[in-house]
Structures are given as structure tokens and as C-alpha cells.
Amino acid sequence: MQKEEVQDDKTVNDKLEELLNRDKTKWMSDIKALISDIRDIRKLADCQVTMLSYRQMLLDKVTDMRAMIYKRNLVWDRHYKQRYRDYCINYDIKLNQTERNSFIDADMGEFKLQLKMLESHVTFYQDCIKTLDNMGFAIRNRIRLEDEE
């Protein structure tokens, strides 16, 4: 029974990783394209609008992803409690606290990986937002340089 659960979790984790990698690749290419457009003074207005739009989309994604993490943490707590109870009451061998925690961590490793992947993706979004913020300053400076010439 537990092997099937682990296989299902690995499938879920593989799908999650693939989904997050596709999203990451999309955002990286969109931001790189925007950065290359800054070179052309005629495209700066569009770059500025697009940059602000991307920034808002990423902020929304961070909010959604954090809500998902909070919900997953509730599920984690519920599963942890159930596993703890199982190892205290239903397990054939009496385990000390450290052993119980080790067993539970091993049982829930794939679930923990999901949380780590989601948290890592939030960090990626936050880094993209910082890049876009810096891009806003770059656009402003580029416009100022053009006006001075």
C-alpha cells in the first residue's frame, strides 16, 4: 500500500516539477525579450507598460502560490498527525520520539518535496519581480539619457 502511495506521489511530483519548469522557462524568455527591447528607444513605452503588466501578473502568482502552500501545510499537518498516531498506537514496535519522527519524515518525504518546489517557485517569482523593478529604473534612466542628448 505505501509503495503505491509513494509511486503516486512521485508521479505528482514529476508533473509538478514539469509544470513549474515550463512556467519558469516561459517567464525567463518573456523577461529576456523585454530586456532586449529596452535597447530600442521607440519600444520603451511598450516596454514600460509590459513590464508593469508582468509585475502585476507575478504578484498575483506569488499570492496564489502562497495560498496554495498554506493549504498544503494544513494537509501536511493533518497527515503528520495521522502518521504520528499510527506509529504510536498501531505500529508493532515501540519507537522513541526520534525514531517516530524519522519514520514520519521518510513517509512524507515526497510531500515535503512538493512544498519545497512550491516555495522555490515563489522565490523565483520574487526574483523576477526584482528584475522587473530594476528594469523600470533602467527604462527611466534610458529615457533620461535620450532626453539629454
N, C-alpha and C positions, 0 to 999 in steps of 0.2 A: 504494500500500500504506500509506504513512504517513498519508495523508488519512483512510483508513478507520479507522486506529487512533485518530486524533485525534477523529473523529466518535464512535467508540465510547466514548472517554474522556469526551467532553462529555456523552454520554448518561448515563454512570455518574456524572459529577459533578452533573448536573442531578438525578438520582434521589437521590444522597447529600444534596444541598442540601435537597431537598424533605423527605426523611426527617428530617434534623436540624431543619429549621424546624418540622415537625409536633411533634417531641419537645419542642422549646423552647416552643412555644405551649402544649402540654399542661402542662408543669411551671410555666410562668408563671401559668396560670389556676388550677392546684391550689394554688400558694403564695398567690396573691391571695385565694382563697376561705378559706384557712386564716387569713390575716391579718384578714379581715373577721370571722371567727368569734371572734377574741380579744376583741372588744367585749362579747360576752355572757358573763357570769361563769359561767353554767350550762354553757357549752360548753368551758370552759378545760381540764378533764380530758381530754376527747376531743381537743382541740387539741394538748395536750402529747403524747399518745400518737401522734397522726397526725404531728406534727412530727418526733418521733424515728424513726418508721417511714419517712417521706420522706427523712430524713437518711441512714438506713442504705441505702435504695434508691439514693440518689445516690452514696454512697461506693462501692457495688458497681458502678454505672455508670462512675464515674471509673476504677476498677481495670480493668474490661473494656475501656474505650476506650483506656487507656494501653497495654494488652497489644496491642490492635489496631494502635496507632500503632507500637509496637516491631516488630511483624511487617511492617507496611507499610514501615518504614525498611529492613528486611532486603531486601525486594523492591526498594526504591529503589536500594540499594547494588548489588544484582546487575544491575539494568538499567543503572545508571550505568556499571558496569564493562564491560558488553557494548557500550554505545554508545561508550565511550571507545576500546575495542579496535577497533570498526568504523571510527571516524574516524581512528585511527592506521594501520590496515592496509588496510582496504577502500575508503577514500574516494579519489576520483580526484585531488583536490587536496591538497597537503601543507598542513596547518594548523599554526599555532603553538599554544601551550598556551591562550592567551586565547581564540582563535577556537574551539578544540575545546570548551572549557568553555561558551562562548556557544551553540554548536550543541547541545550536550548539554542545557543548561538549556532551550533552546527546544523540543527534542524531548520533554522530560519536564515541561513546564510544567503540563499538566493533572494529572499525577500529583502534582506538588508542591502544586497547589491542593487536592487531596484531603487531603493531610497537614495543610495549613493549616486546612481546615474542621474536621477532627477535633480538632486542637489547640485551636481556638477553642471547640469544643463542650465540651471538658474544662474550659476556663476558665469557661464558662457554668455547668457543674455545680458547680465550686468556688465560684462566686459565690452560687449557690442554697444551698449548704451554709452559707456565711457568713450568709446571710439567715435560714436556719432556726436557726442558733446564736443569732443576735440575737433571734429570736422566742422562744427558750427563756428568755432573760433577761427579755424583755417579759412573758411569761406569769408568771414567778416574781414580778416586780415588781407585776403586776396582782393576783395572789393576796395579796401582802403588803399592798397598798393596801386591798383588800377586808376583810382581817382587821383592819386598824387602824380601819376605820370602824365 
